[in-house]
Amino acid sequence: MSSLAIVEAFSELPDPRRGAGCRHEYAVCLALFTLAISAGCGGFLAIGDWLKAYREPLIALFGFPKHGIPSYSTLRRALLDLDYQSYGACVASFCKIEPKRGETIALDGKVLRGSYNIETGDNRTPSHPAIQLVTVYLVERGLILTPQQVDCKTNEIKAIPPVLEALAQRGVVFAFDALNTQKKLVS
C-alpha cells in the first residue's frame, strides 16, 4: 500500500482490536472514516454507500488489492473502542488546527448516530451505549477541534470544564447552548 499523509497521521494510535482476523491496518480504517465523514457521511450505512461509490478511486489511492477495501462494518468495528481524544488530536494535528486569540468557540455535546448497540443475544457483538462527544467548533473558520469523548456514566455538563480550562488560556470567546449555561461552568 502507498504511504499517504492521512494514514500516517493515525499510524501512532494503538489498535484496540484483537489481532486475529484483522485484514486492514487500523490507521487505514481511521483514514477512510475521516474521509467519509469529511465527505458528509452521517452514519455507518452512509459510509458504506460512500465506500461503494468511490471503490475504484479508493483502491487506486490507497493501493488496496482489488478485493481489499474495508466494508462499513469493518470500519464500525474498528471504531468501537476508539479513543476519540487521541483520534481528534491526530485530526487536528493533520489539519494543523489551532484556535486564535479572540476567536469564538462553540461547545456542544453530540451523540454519534448509530454508534450504540443494543443487547441482541448475539455474543459476537457486545452491547454498548451510544458514543457521546463534546465538540469544540471554531465558529469563524467552520472547523472542529479535537472532540472529547464523554464517559458513558456521565454527561456533557461534566465533560466540558476540562475543555474550557485548556482553551481559556488562549484568550478565546466561548458560546454555549442552553444546557451548558450553568453558573458553576462559567464561574
N, C-alpha and C positions, 0 to 999 in steps of 0.2 A: 504494500500500500504506500501511496505517496505521503510525504510529510507536509501536512497543512498546518498553518499557524493556529487555526481554531482547534484542531486536535491537540496540538502541543500545549495550548492554554489549559487543557484539562488533564494533561498527562501526569501531573503530580498528585492528583486526587486518588486516594486509596479505593480500590474496587471492593465494595462490601459483599459482592455476590460470591456464592460458592464457586470453587474452581471448576468443578465438574460440569460439563455441558456449556460452558461459556465460549461461544464461537467468535464473538465480536469484542474488540477492545472496549473497555469502559469509556475511555476518552472519546472514541468514535461515536458511541451511543450518546454521550453528552453533547458532542458537537452537532449531531443530527437533530437532537431535541432542541438545541439552541437555535439552529437554523429554521426548524419548523415553527417554533414559537415566534421567531423574528418575522416569518412569512405570514403570521396572523392566525396560525392554527390554535384553536381554543379547546383542545381536549385530545385524548389519545386516538379516537376514531378519525378526527380531522388530521392528526399527524400521520395516521395510516394512509389516508387518502393522498396526502402530500407526498409521502414516500413512493406511492404507486405512480402518481402523476409525474414525478421527477426521477423515476427509477434510473433511466439511461444516463442522464447528466450526472446523477449522484455516483453511479458506478464508475463513470469516466473520471470524475473529480477525485473521489476517494480511492480509486484503484481497487474496488471490490472485484472478486471473481464474479462471473455472470450471475450466479445463483446467490451470492453472498450478501445482499443488502439486508440489514436487520428489519424485522417487522415491527409494527407499533407495539405489539405485546412484548417483544424483546426490550424495546425502549422503556415500556412501563415497568417491567421487572427490574431493569437497571436503575430506575428512579425511586423504587420503593424505599430504599434505605439511604437515599442521597442526603448528604449534609448540605443543606441549602445555603448555609452561611459560607462554606468553602466554595461551593459552586458559584454563588453570587460574587464572591471575591475574585474568582477566576474570570468571570464575565466582565466585571468592572476593570480588572487589570488588562484583559484583552482589548477592551474598548477604550482604555485609558480615561475612565470617567472619574472626575473629582469635582465636588461642589466648590463653587467660587464664593468669595466673601460677598455678602449681601443678596445672594441668590435665594429664591423662595423654594422651600422644600415641603412637599405634602407627604404626610404619613398616613397610611391606611392599612387595615388588615384585609387580607384576601384569602379565600379558601379555593384551593385548586380544584376546579370542577372535574369530577370523575376520578379523583385521587383516593377516594375511600373504597373499602372493600368490605362488604357485609358478610356475616357468617353464612356460609352456604353448606357446610358439612363436608366440603371438599378440602382435604388436608393438604393438597398441593399448593393452594394459595391461602396464606394466613390472612385472617381478617385484621383490619386496622382502621383507625379513624381517618377522616379526611385530613389532608395536609393543609395547615394554615400558616400563612406568611404575613409578616409586616413588611410592606413595600414602601420604599423611600423614593419619591418621584421628584425629579428636578423639573419644576414647572416651566421655566423659560425655555429650556432646551428639549423638553419632552423625553427625558431619559430616566431610566430606573437604575438606582444604585443597588448595592448588594441587598437582596431580600433576606430578612431574618426569620428563621423558622420558629414558630410558636410551639412550645411544649404542649403535647396533647392533653395534659392535665390542667392547663391554664387557658388564658385568653389574651387577645392583643393588648388590652389595657396594661397587663403586667409585663408584656414583652417590649413595649415602646420606651420606657425610661432608659435602658442601656443604650438604645439607638440615639435618643436625644442627647445623652451625656457625650457620646462620641462626636456628634455633629455640632453641638453647641459651641465647641471650642473653635469652630471655623467661621463664626460670625454670620450665620445664615438666618433667614426668616422662616419660621415654621407655620404650616397650615394644617389643621386637623379637621376631621369630620366630627359630627356631634358626639359620637361615642367616646372620643378621646379628649373632649374638653373637660377634663377632670381637674379640680383645684390642686390635688396632690401632684398631678403631672406637670403643671406649669409653674409651681412654686419653687 
